[in-house]
Amino acid sequence: MTQHSSNHSNITLPLLIDYVDTLLPSLTTQVGATSSQPNDNAEVLWVLQDKDAQLGIGPQLNSHVANQSHSSSTADMQKLQISTLSKLFHQPLLERYTLACFWLPTLSSELLQQYIPLLMRYRDLYAAHVLIALDDTVDLKAYGFTPFDVLNEQPSEDKVINKAISSSDSATLWQFNLYDYKQLPNWLNADYWANPENWGKNRW
């Protein structure tokens, strides 16, 4: 089934950057609530396809964070790192991030296959939230990611829409959130673990 366009719309890089700014405060709260260590700094990793993309897009990302730092407390908390797929693939020790955002709109499905293990490691271990922007012919449902339509999930501001229209590169957005990917069953809570009502009544 390849009905991507009917289920969700394409996303542009400027729109994705704005969405990351909007998403970070809630992610920082989620990570802080589940960790004994305070999470004052939101570690954000942007992963681009290759060095050419890093040279072209990297300055844009850095400039955006610098500009936002003067008017937004979110950007003040943000620690931005930029890398490429190849660099991460050959990096022996990966770091943990609040958010890992992969901007790969021109990556072919054939080339993507060699990087699937890397995406899975970030999905499971190295990021609380993962966003992956790919060509709309690529389907990541088999790997636990869900398609996501930013335009339908947040208010449509004129600034965001204008930025989206002005960009020529677009992609389908996939996401995975470590903290809400699965609903916990009712029995999986502390009220049922010890069964105190059975103490002294049964032998195990």
SERO-4910 file (N, C-alpha, C, O; in steps of 0.05 Angstrom, whole numbers):
BEGIN
 pado doro    nc1    nc2    nc3   cac1   cac2   cac3    cc1    cc2    cc3    oc1    oc2    oc3
  Met    A     17    -24      0      0      0      0     18     25      0     35     28     17
  Thr    A     14     42    -19     30     66    -21     11     91    -24     12    105    -44
  Gln    A     -5     95     -3    -23    118     -4    -13    140     15    -29    151     30
  His    A     12    146     13     23    165     32     10    193     29      4    205     49
  Ser    A      6    202      4     -4    229      0    -32    233     12    -39    255     19
  Ser    A    -48    212     13    -75    215     23    -75    214     54    -95    223     66
  Asn    A    -55    203     66    -54    200     95    -40    223    109    -46    230    132
  His    A    -20    235     96     -5    257    108      9    273     86     15    263     65
  Ser    A     13    298     92     25    316     72     55    317     75     66    308     95
  Asn    A     68    328     55     97    331     56    105    353     74     89    372     80
  Ile    A    130    352     84    140    372    102    165    384     89    180    370     76
  Thr    A    169    410     94    193    423     84    212    428    106    205    426    130
  Leu    A    237    433    100    257    438    121    250    462    139    252    459    163
  Pro    A    242    485    128    235    507    146    212    499    165    212    507    188
  Leu    A    192    485    155    170    476    172    180    457    193    171    458    216
  Leu    A    197    439    186    208    420    206    224    434    227    223    427    251
  Ile    A    240    454    220    255    470    239    236    483    259    241    483    283
  Asp    A    215    495    249    195    508    266    181    487    285    176    493    308
  Tyr    A    176    464    274    163    443    290    182    434    312    172    429    335
  Val    A    207    431    307    226    423    327    227    443    350    227    436    373
  Asp    A    226    469    343    225    490    363    200    487    381    202    491    405
  Thr    A    178    480    369    153    477    383    153    451    401    142    451    423
  Leu    A    166    431    391    166    405    404    184    403    428    179    389    447
  Leu    A    207    417    427    228    414    447    218    418    476    226    402    493
  Pro    A    203    439    483    195    442    511    181    418    522    186    410    545
  Ser    A    162    406    507    148    382    517    166    358    520    164    343    539
  Leu    A    185    355    502    204    333    504    222    336    528    228    317    542
  Thr    A    231    361    533    248    366    556    233    359    582    245    348    601
  Thr    A    207    365    583    191    359    607    188    329    610    191    318    632
  Gln    A    183    314    588    180    285    589    206    272    599    205    254    616
  Val    A    228    280    587    254    267    595    261    274    624    270    256    638
  Gly    A    256    298    632    261    306    660    244    290    680    253    284    702
  Ala    A    219    285    672    201    271    690    208    242    694    201    230    714
  Thr    A    223    230    675    230    201    677    259    197    684    269    175    684
  Ser    A    273    219    691    302    216    697    307    229    724    295    249    732
  Ser    A    326    217    739    334    228    765    351    252    762    355    267    782
  Gln    A    362    256    738    379    279    733    364    301    720    349    296    701
  Pro    A    367    326    729    352    348    715    362    351    687    385    349    681
  Asn    A    343    356    669    349    359    640    345    388    632    325    395    619
  Asp    A    364    405    639    362    433    633    369    440    604    360    460    594
  Asn    A    384    422    591    392    427    564    381    406    545    385    382    550
  Ala    A    366    415    525    355    396    506    376    390    484    382    408    468
  Glu    A    386    366    484    406    358    464    391    351    438    376    332    438
  Val    A    397    365    417    384    360    391    406    353    371    426    367    367
  Leu    A    401    330    357    419    321    336    404    323    310    383    311    306
  Trp    A    416    338    291    406    339    264    425    322    247    449    326    247
  Val    A    414    303    232    429    285    215    422    290    186    398    289    179
  Leu    A    442    297    170    438    303    142    450    281    125    466    265    135
  Gln    A    443    280    100    450    257     84    480    255     78    492    234     80
  Asp    A    493    278     72    522    277     65    535    304     71    522    322     82
  Lys    A    560    306     65    575    331     71    565    354     55    565    377     65
  Asp    A    555    349     31    544    371     15    520    383     28    516    407     30
  Ala    A    502    365     39    479    375     53    487    389     79    474    409     86
  Gln    A    508    379     92    517    392    117    527    420    111    522    439    127
  Leu    A    541    423     89    552    450     82    529    469     75    531    493     80
  Gly    A    508    458     62    487    475     53    466    482     74    456    504     76
  Ile    A    460    462     91    439    465    111    449    471    139    436    485    154
  Gly    A    473    462    145    485    466    172    485    495    180    475    502    202
  Pro    A    495    513    164    495    542    171    466    553    176    462    570    193
  Gln    A    447    542    161    419    551    164    409    543    192    395    558    205
  Leu    A    415    518    200    406    509    226    420    525    249    406    533    268
  Asn    A    446    529    247    460    544    267    450    572    269    447    583    291
  Ser    A    445    585    246    435    612    245    408    614    258    402    634    272
  His    A    391    594    253    364    594    264    365    593    295    351    608    308
  Val    A    382    576    306    384    573    335    395    599    347    386    608    368
  Ala    A    415    611    333    427    636    343    406    658    343    405    674    362
  Asn    A    390    660    322    369    681    321    348    677    342    338    696    354
  Gln    A    340    652    345    318    646    365    327    651    393    311    656    411
  Ser    A    353    649    399    363    651    426    358    679    437    359    683    462
  His    A    353    698    420    349    726    430    319    730    437    313    750    451
  Ser    A    302    713    428    273    717    433    258    694    444    235    696    450
  Ser    A    272    671    448    258    647    458    275    632    478    299    628    474
  Ser    A    263    625    501    277    610    521    282    582    512    300    568    522
  Thr    A    266    572    492    270    545    482    298    542    469    312    523    474
  Ala    A    305    562    453    331    560    440    354    563    459    376    552    455
  Asp    A    349    577    482    370    580    502    377    552    514    399    547    521
  Met    A    357    535    515    361    509    527    372    489    507    379    466    514
  Gln    A    372    496    482    379    477    460    409    475    455    422    495    451
  Lys    A    419    451    455    446    445    447    445    430    421    436    407    420
  Leu    A    453    444    400    450    433    373    476    419    363    498    430    366
  Gln    A    473    395    352    495    382    339    486    373    311    463    365    308
  Ile    A    504    375    292    498    368    265    518    347    255    542    349    260
  Ser    A    507    326    242    524    304    233    513    294    206    493    304    196
  Thr    A    527    275    195    518    262    170    513    232    176    523    221    195
  Leu    A    498    219    158    493    191    161    519    175    162    522    157    179
  Ser    A    537    180    143    562    165    142    579    169    167    590    149    177
  Lys    A    580    193    177    596    198    202    584    183    225    599    170    241
  Leu    A    558    183    229    545    168    251    549    138    247    553    124    267
  Phe    A    547    129    222    549    100    217    576     89    225    578     66    234
  His    A    597    105    222    624     97    229    633    106    256    656    102    264
  Gln    A    616    119    271    623    128    298    620    105    318    598     94    320
  Pro    A    642     98    332    641     74    349    622     77    373    608     58    380
  Leu    A    621    101    385    604    105    408    585    128    402    592    150    396
  Leu    A    559    121    403    538    140    398    530    155    424    532    143    445
  Glu    A    521    179    421    513    195    444    482    195    446    468    189    427
  Arg    A    472    202    470    444    203    474    434    232    470    448    251    477
  Tyr    A    409    234    459    398    260    454    368    261    462    355    241    463
  Thr    A    359    285    468    330    288    472    315    284    446    294    272    446
  Leu    A    326    295    424    313    293    398    334    288    377    354    302    375
  Ala    A    329    268    360    346    263    336    328    267    312    307    254    309
  Cys    A    337    285    295    321    293    271    337    286    246    358    298    242
  Phe    A    327    268    230    341    259    205    328    273    181    304    267    175
  Trp    A    342    291    168    331    304    144    344    291    120    366    297    112
  Leu    A    329    272    107    340    255     86    320    254     62    313    232     54
  Pro    A    311    276     52    290    276     31    299    264      4    282    256    -11
  Thr    A    325    262     -1    334    252    -27    347    224    -24    358    214    -44
  Leu    A    346    213     -1    358    186      3    341    165    -10    317    163     -4
  Ser    A    353    148    -27    339    127    -40    332    105    -21    345    101      0
  Ser    A    311     90    -27    303     67     -9    324     46     -9    328     32     12
  Glu    A    339     42    -31    361     23    -31    383     30    -13    393     14      3
  Leu    A    391     56    -13    413     65      4    404     66     33    420     62     51
  Leu    A    378     71     37    368     72     65    372     46     79    376     46    104
  Gln    A    370     23     65    371     -3     78    397     -6     94    396    -19    116
  Gln    A    419      4     85    444      1    100    444     17    126    460     12    144
  Tyr    A    426     37    128    426     54    151    403     48    170    400     60    191
  Ile    A    386     28    163    364     20    181    374     13    209    362     21    228
  Pro    A    396     -3    212    405    -10    239    412     15    255    407     16    279
  Leu    A    423     35    242    429     60    256    404     74    265    403     83    288
  Leu    A    384     76    248    358     88    256    346     73    279    334     85    297
  Met    A    348     46    279    336     30    300    351     35    327    338     35    348
  Arg    A    377     39    326    392     44    351    383     71    363    380     73    387
  Tyr    A    379     91    346    370    116    357    341    114    366    333    126    386
  Arg    A    325     98    352    297     94    361    296     81    389    280     89    405
  Asp    A    313     61    394    311     46    418    329     56    441    322     53    464
  Leu    A    352     68    435    371     74    456    381    103    458    385    113    480
  Tyr    A    384    116    436    399    141    436    383    167    433    395    188    432
  Ala    A    356    165    431    340    189    429    313    184    442    301    163    438
  Ala    A    303    204    457    276    201    468    255    205    446    233    193    448
  His    A    262    220    426    243    225    404    259    225    378    280    238    376
  Val    A    249    211    358    262    210    332    243    220    310    220    212    309
  Leu    A    253    238    293    239    248    270    256    241    245    280    246    245
  Ile    A    243    230    225    257    222    200    241    232    176    218    225    173
  Ala    A    254    250    161    241    260    136    253    246    112    277    248    107
  Leu    A    236    232     97    245    216     75    227    221     50    206    233     53
  Asp    A    236    212     28    220    213      3    194    198      9    193    178     23
  Asp    A    172    208     -3    146    196      3    141    168     -8    120    157     -3
  Thr    A    160    157    -22    158    130    -31    169    110    -11    166     86    -14
  Val    A    182    120     10    194    103     30    174     99     53    163    118     63
  Asp    A    171     74     62    153     68     84    168     56    107    183     37    104
  Leu    A    165     69    131    180     60    155    161     46    176    170     42    198
  Lys    A    137     40    168    118     28    187    129      1    198    125     -5    221
  Ala    A    142    -14    181    153    -40    189    174    -37    211    180    -57    224
  Tyr    A    185    -14    215    206    -10    234    196      5    259    212     15    275
  Gly    A    170      7    262    158     19    286    154     49    285    145     60    305
  Phe    A    159     61    263    155     90    260    127     95    249    116     79    234
  Thr    A    116    118    256     89    125    247     91    151    230    106    169    236
  Pro    A     74    153    208     74    177    192     61    200    208     44    195    225
  Phe    A     71    224    203     62    246    220     58    271    203     75    278    187
  Asp    A     35    283    205     28    307    190     29    331    208     10    336    224
  Val    A     50    346    207     54    370    224     32    390    220     22    402    239
  Leu    A     24    394    195      4    415    189    -23    409    202    -38    427    208
  Asn    A    -29    383    206    -55    376    219    -52    374    249    -73    373    263
  Glu    A    -28    374    259    -24    371    288    -19    397    303    -21    397    328
  Gln    A    -13    418    289     -8    443    303    -22    466    288    -27    463    264
  Pro    A    -27    488    301    -41    510    288    -25    520    264     -1    521    264
  Ser    A    -40    527    243    -27    536    218    -22    566    220    -40    582    216
  Glu    A      2    574    226      9    602    227     19    611    200     31    596    185
  Asp    A     13    636    193     20    646    167     50    645    162     59    639    140
  Lys    A     65    650    183     95    649    180    104    621    172    121    618    155
  Val    A     93    601    185    101    574    180     93    566    152    109    554    137
  Ile    A     68    572    144     58    565    118     75    578     96     82    565     76
  Asn    A     81    604     99     97    618     79    124    606     76    135    603     54
  Lys    A    136    598     98    162    585     97    160    558     82    178    551     66
  Ala    A    139    544     87    136    517     75    133    520     45    144    504     30
  Ile    A    118    540     36    114    544      7    140    553     -7    144    546    -30
  Ser    A    157    568      7    180    579     -5    203    558    -10    222    563    -24
  Ser    A    200    535      3    221    514      1    214    494    -21    191    486    -24
  Ser    A    234    487    -37    229    468    -59    231    439    -50    218    422    -62
  Asp    A    248    433    -30    252    406    -21    230    399      0    226    414     18
  Ser    A    218    376     -4    198    367     15    200    337     19    212    324      2
  Ala    A    189    327     41    191    299     47    168    291     65    153    308     75
  Thr    A    165    265     69    145    254     87    159    250    114    181    241    116
  Leu    A    145    258    135    156    257    162    147    233    177    123    227    178
  Trp    A    166    219    189    160    195    206    170    202    234    189    217    238
  Gln    A    157    190    254    165    196    282    164    171    299    150    151    293
  Phe    A    179    173    321    178    152    342    184    166    369    205    178    372
  Asn    A    165    164    387    169    176    414    172    153    434    153    137    438
  Leu    A    194    152    448    200    131    466    180    130    489    175    108    501
  Tyr    A    167    153    496    150    154    519    120    149    513    105    147    532
  Asp    A    112    148    488     84    143    483     79    123    460     57    122    449
  Tyr    A    100    108    452     97     89    430     78     66    437     68     53    419
  Lys    A     74     61    463     57     39    471     42     46    496     54     57    515
  Gln    A     16     41    496      0     47    519      4     24    540      3      1    533
  Leu    A      8     32    565     13     12    586    -14     -1    593    -34     13    596
  Pro    A    -14    -27    596    -39    -41    605    -45    -33    634    -28    -25    649
  Asn    A    -71    -36    641    -80    -28    668    -65    -43    690    -60    -32    711
  Trp    A    -58    -68    685    -45    -84    706    -16    -76    711     -5    -84    731
  Leu    A     -4    -61    692     24    -55    695     28    -29    711     36     -9    701
  Asn    A     23    -32    737     28     -9    755     33    -20    783     28    -43    788
  Ala    A     42     -3    801     51    -12    827     28    -24    844     34    -39    862
  Asp    A      3    -17    838    -19    -27    854    -22    -57    852    -33    -70    870
  Tyr    A    -12    -69    830    -16    -98    826     10   -114    829      8   -139    828
  Trp    A     32   -101    833     58   -116    834     60   -135    858     67   -158    855
  Ala    A     54   -125    882     59   -140    906     35   -157    915     39   -176    930
  Asn    A     11   -150    906    -13   -165    914    -15   -167    944    -17   -189    955
  Pro    A    -15   -145    959    -15   -147    989    -40   -160   1000    -39   -171   1022
  Glu    A    -62   -160    984    -86   -173    994    -83   -203    997    -99   -216   1011
  Asn    A    -63   -215    984    -58   -243    986    -37   -252   1006    -32   -276   1009
  Trp    A    -25   -233   1020     -4   -240   1039    -17   -257   1061    -38   -251   1072
  Gly    A     -3   -279   1067    -12   -297   1088    -34   -316   1080    -42   -333   1095
  Lys    A    -45   -313   1055    -67   -330   1046    -58   -352   1028    -69   -374   1028
  Asn    A    -38   -347   1012    -30   -366    992      0   -372    994     16   -356   1003
  Arg    A      7   -396    985     35   -403    983     43   -402    953     28   -412    936
  Trp    A     66   -391    947     75   -390    920     98   -409    916    109   -411    894
***
